[in-house]
């Protein structure tokens, strides 16, 4: 699923982002843009938005193997008291909520 296809095309582009790149990077980016029949600007913006969406999505989710998830759920369901946690939960709060 491409993030780019989900963005409305009618938005006005009012922000400017500039970047300095090496000659080699510029050539690779230019070639990739040409292969996709896009302008360099459209290619760079599309790649940056796609990467940014991935980073944001990862920050909003916790990804773990199924076995680890099952162990976590089992630990949460376990009602056996843990003395250290009972002691910590019994302490007075330093910060009072309003």
C-alpha positions as CSV (number, residue, x, y, z in Angstrom):
1,X,0.0,0.0,0.0
2,X,1.5,3.3,-1.0
3,X,1.1,6.3,1.2
4,X,1.3,8.6,-1.8
5,X,-1.9,7.3,-3.3
6,X,-3.8,8.0,-0.1
7,X,-2.9,11.7,-0.2
8,X,-5.4,14.1,-1.8
9,X,-3.9,15.6,-5.0
10,X,-5.8,18.9,-4.5
11,X,-3.8,20.2,-1.6
12,X,-1.8,23.4,-2.2
13,X,1.9,22.9,-1.7
14,X,3.0,25.9,0.4
15,X,6.0,24.5,2.3
16,X,9.5,24.2,0.9
17,X,12.2,21.7,2.0
18,X,15.7,21.9,0.7
19,X,18.5,19.3,0.9
20,X,22.1,19.1,-0.2
21,X,23.2,15.8,-1.8
22,X,26.3,14.4,-3.3
23,X,26.6,14.2,-7.0
24,X,26.3,10.4,-6.8
25,X,23.1,10.7,-4.7
26,X,21.7,13.2,-7.2
27,X,22.4,10.9,-10.1
28,X,20.8,7.9,-8.4
29,X,17.7,9.9,-7.4
30,X,17.4,11.4,-10.9
31,X,17.6,8.0,-12.5
32,X,15.0,6.5,-10.2
33,X,12.7,9.5,-10.8
34,X,13.2,9.0,-14.6
35,X,12.4,5.3,-14.3
36,X,9.2,6.1,-12.6
37,X,8.4,8.9,-15.0
38,X,8.3,11.4,-12.2
39,X,10.0,14.7,-11.5
40,X,12.9,14.6,-9.1
41,X,10.9,16.8,-6.7
42,X,7.9,14.4,-6.8
43,X,10.1,11.4,-6.4
44,X,11.9,12.9,-3.4
45,X,8.7,14.1,-1.7
46,X,7.0,10.8,-2.3
47,X,9.9,8.8,-0.9
48,X,10.2,11.1,2.1
49,X,6.5,10.9,2.9
50,X,6.5,7.1,2.6
51,X,9.5,6.8,4.9
52,X,7.9,9.3,7.4
53,X,4.7,7.4,7.5
54,X,6.5,4.2,8.2
55,X,8.5,5.8,11.1
56,X,5.3,7.3,12.6
57,X,3.4,4.0,12.3
58,X,6.2,2.2,14.0
59,X,6.2,4.7,16.9
60,X,2.4,4.1,17.3
61,X,2.6,0.3,17.4
62,X,4.5,-2.4,19.3
63,X,5.6,-5.2,17.0
64,X,6.7,-8.5,18.5
65,X,6.7,-12.2,17.5
66,X,3.5,-14.1,18.3
67,X,5.2,-16.3,20.9
68,X,6.4,-13.2,22.8
69,X,2.9,-11.7,22.6
70,X,1.4,-14.8,24.0
71,X,3.9,-14.8,26.9
72,X,3.1,-11.2,27.6
73,X,-0.7,-11.8,27.7
74,X,-0.1,-14.8,29.9
75,X,2.0,-12.7,32.3
76,X,-0.7,-10.0,32.4
77,X,-3.4,-12.7,33.1
78,X,-1.3,-14.2,36.0
79,X,-2.8,-13.0,39.3
80,X,0.0,-14.3,41.4
81,X,1.2,-11.5,43.7
82,X,4.7,-10.3,43.2
83,X,6.0,-9.0,46.5
84,X,8.2,-6.3,45.0
85,X,5.3,-4.9,42.9
86,X,2.9,-5.1,45.9
87,X,5.4,-3.1,47.9
88,X,5.8,-0.5,45.2
89,X,2.1,-0.2,44.6
90,X,1.5,0.3,48.3
91,X,3.9,3.3,48.6
92,X,2.4,6.8,48.8
93,X,2.4,8.8,45.6
94,X,4.9,11.7,45.3
95,X,2.7,13.4,42.7
96,X,-0.9,14.0,43.4
97,X,-3.3,14.2,40.4
98,X,-5.7,17.1,40.4
